[in-house]
Amino acid sequence: MRLRVSFLLVVLFFLPFLSCQKIGEDVNPWDIPEEELPSTKSDIRIAVLGDSISTFAGFLASDTQGYQGAAYKSYYPTGDVRKINDTWWYKLCQLLGADINNLCNCSWSGSRVTGNSKSDTDASAGCSNRRIADLSVKGFTPDLVICYISCNDWANSVPIGDWTSSDPIPEDGNVSSLREAYALMIHKIRQQYPSSMVACLTNLDDYKRDKTPGWPSNNTEGVTVEEWNQNIKVISSAFDCITIDLQTCGINYENVSKYTVDGGLHPNSAGMTLIAKKIASELSPLLEKQ
């Protein structure tokens, strides 16, 4: 009798675990069967202009049927970011109640804001004609454009530049400084999609490519991520964009290795969640007014 009771207690203890997880299989709270997702509350159309942090193979602009131009490069899937469900932009759609089919991902691994802005075939530069045109490659004009790009400009010690809102819009060409390229990128978005809301995201601390030990993250020119982000904020404000400071999302220099797949740069699924929650908290009140 005592043995039978003990066996029953063991079964009752393990039953919750057995019912929700197969042996050797990870459980991802964001990986929800489609039929269990909340009904779409918004028809908002979103475009993401980003770098490797926002990529996912098979879901990029150049993966669109009939795309003509150089193929986008991807970083994900890797680590525990195995499905689009694990990306920050998918999680953002869930938080906003938006349809993932209404999201256009124009993110290129290793890309910078700077580069050949005149290119109509190669979208590797964030300020290029091709990248801006690709924001509508899925056949719709985005209601919201999210710019999450420039960490590679920082890591490669691209000059900051000196463009201000009182200066003329920078000319097209081989744009080699941050302020000029970022201003040109936002100007083109404003020109091509005048009705779109534009959100500019700052960069997270870059532990992986930090050139000096300890906080803060510095590039080879001694420019910190925080100093770099101030320039993004200035340009964003000059064009009346929404600025979202990801340095307040819960990921910092001290804990970044916990939230990345590579020890300091590319977010893991938990890091993606923090990013998505921060963006959603900033955008939700604004979208409700639309």
N, C-alpha and C positions, 0 to 999 in steps of 0.2 A: 504494500500500500504506500509506504514512504517513498519507494523508488518511483511509483507511478506519479505521485504528486510532484516530485522533483523534476521528472521529465516534462510534466505539464507546465511547470513554471518556466523551464528553459524555453519551451516552444512559445509561450506567451511573451517572453522577453524578446525573442528574435523575430517574432511575427511582423512587427511594423517595418523592420529593416528588409525582410524578405519580400514584403508586398510592394516596396517602392524602388527596389534596386536589384538588378541581377548581379550575380557574383562577377567581379572584375569589370563592371561597367560604371562609368562616372555618371553622377546625377547633376544635371545643369538646370537650375530653377528657371532659366530663361528659355530652355528648349521645350516649349509647350506645343503639343499637337495643335495643328491649325484649327481644328474644330472647337478647341477649348479657348482660343484667343477671344478677347472681348470684341464685340462688333465695332467696326470702324466708326468713329465719332467725327472724323474730319476727312475732308477730301483734299487737304493741303498737299501740294506738290513740292517736293524738296530736291535740291541739287547740292551735292557735296563737292567742293573743290579742295583736294587734299593731297597728302603725300602717303608714304607707306603705312602710316598709322591707320589710315582710313581705307586701305585697299582690301580686296578679297577677290581671288581668281574666279573668273566666270561671271562676275557681277560688276564689271567696269565698263566705261563708256565704249571702249573698242570691242567689247564682247557683244554689243548690240548688232543685230542682224543687218547686214548691208553696210557696215561702217567702212568708210574709206579714209585711210590715214595710218600713221605709225601706231603699232599696238602699245597699249598702256602696260606698264610693268607692275607686278604685284608682289607683296611680301606675305600676306596671309593667304591661306590658312597655315598656321604654325602654332606650336605649343597647345594650349587648351582653347585657342580660338580656332575651332575646327569647322564651324558652320557659320553662315551669315547671322544666325541667331546670337552668336557670341560677339558680334561687332557693336561698337557704340552707336552706329547709325541705325541698326536694326532695333536695338533696345530703345533708342530715342523714338522711333516710330511707334513702338508699343506704348511708351509712356504718353505720347501725344495722341494715341488712338488713330494714327495715320496708316494708310495702306502702303506696305513696302513696295508694291508695284508702281507707286507714284514717287519713287525715289530714284534719282539719276546719280550714279557715283562716278565722278570725274576725278579720281585720285590716282596718282602715279608714284610708285615706289622710287625713292631717291630724288624726286623732283624738287626744284626750288621755285620760288616766286620769280627770281631773276632768270634771264636767258633771252633767247630770240623771240621777241614779242611779235614779230611780223609773220611768223610761220603759220601757214594755213593747213599744214599736213602733219606737223609734229607738235603734240600738246605737252611736251615735257616741261616747258616753262609755264608757271602759273599765270603769267601775264600774256601768254601767246594768244593770238587770234583763235587758234584751233581749240585751246582749252576753254575759252569763253564760249565759243560756238557750241562746244560739246555739252554745255550745261542744259541744252534743250534737245540733245541727241535722241531722246526717247519720244520725241514728238510733241512735247508740251513745254510751255513756258513755266519755269519754277515760280512758285509763290514765295519760296524761301531759299536763299543761297547761303550755305554755311562754308566759310573759308577757314580751313584748319591747315595752314601751310606756312612754312618758313623755317622750320627747325633745321633743315639741311643747309639753308643759307647761313644760319648761325654757326652750325658745326664746321662749315667750310670757310668761316671768317670772311664772309662777303662784306664789303664796306657798307656802313649804315646809310650813307648819303645825307643829303641836306634839304630834300624837298619839303616845303611847307604849303599850307593851304593858300597862301598869297602868291605862290608861283604858278606859272602856266602848267598845264598837264604835260608830263614828260613825253618826249617824242618816241615813236616806235623805233625799234632797232635792237641791238644787242645791249639790253639794259642790265647793268652790272652791280647796282647798289639797291639795298633793301627799300628805302623810302620811295625812290623813283619807281621801282618795279611794282611795289605794293599799291602805290597811288594809281599807276597805270592799270593794274589789274582791276581795282575797284571801279575806276572810271569806266572801263569797258563794260563791266557788269551793269553799272548804272545806265549806260547808253543803250545797251542791247536789251536789258530787261528792266525798264523804268518802273514797272509796277511791283517788282520783287522786293521783299524784305531781305536785307543782307546782314548776316551775323559774322563777326570776325572773332576767332578764338585765339587766345594767347598760347604760348608754348609751356609745356611742363618742364620741370627741372630735368636736365639731361645728365644723369649719373654715368651713363655708358661712355659718353664722348667728352666728359669733363676733362680739361687739360691740367687742372690742379687738384690736389687731394683735398677733400672736404668741401663743405658748402661755402660759397655758392658755385654753381656750374659756370665755368669760364671757357671761352674758346681760345684759340691761339693768340688772339689780339687782346685778351683780357676782358672781353665784353661778357658780362653775366647774362643769364637768361632773363632776369628781371629787367635789366637795362634794355635788352633787346625788345622785350614785351612792351616797354613804354612807347617805342616807336610804332608798334602795331596799334596801340591805343590811340595815339595821336592821329594816324592816318585814318583809322576807323571813324573817329570823331569828325574829322574834316569832311568826310563824305556822308555824315549822318547815319552811320551804320550802328548796329547793336554790337557792343563789345562784351564778350564773355571771358572772364578771367579764370582759366582752368587751374591756376595756382591755388584757388580756393575750393577745388573739388574734393580735396581729401588726400591727394597724392602729393608728396613733397620729397625733398632730397633724402630725408632720413628713411622713408618707407618705400621709395620708388621700386626697389628690387622686389618687394613683396607683390607689387601690382604690375609687373612686367614679365614677359616671356624670356627676355634676354638679359635680365639683371640691371636694367636701367633706362630703356628707351621705348620699346614697343609694348603697349599695354596687354596684359592677359585679360581673361574674361571678367575678373573682378575689377580690374582697372577700367575696362570698357564700361562697366556698370556705373562706376563713379562719374566718369565723363558724361555718360548719357543723362544721369540724374541731374548733374549740374546744368547742362544745356537745357534740359526740359524745365527746370525750375526757373530759368531766366526767360525762356520763350513762352511758356504756357500763359502767363498773364497778358502778354502782348498779343498772342494769337486769339485769345478770347475776345479781344476788342475788335478784331477784324470782321 
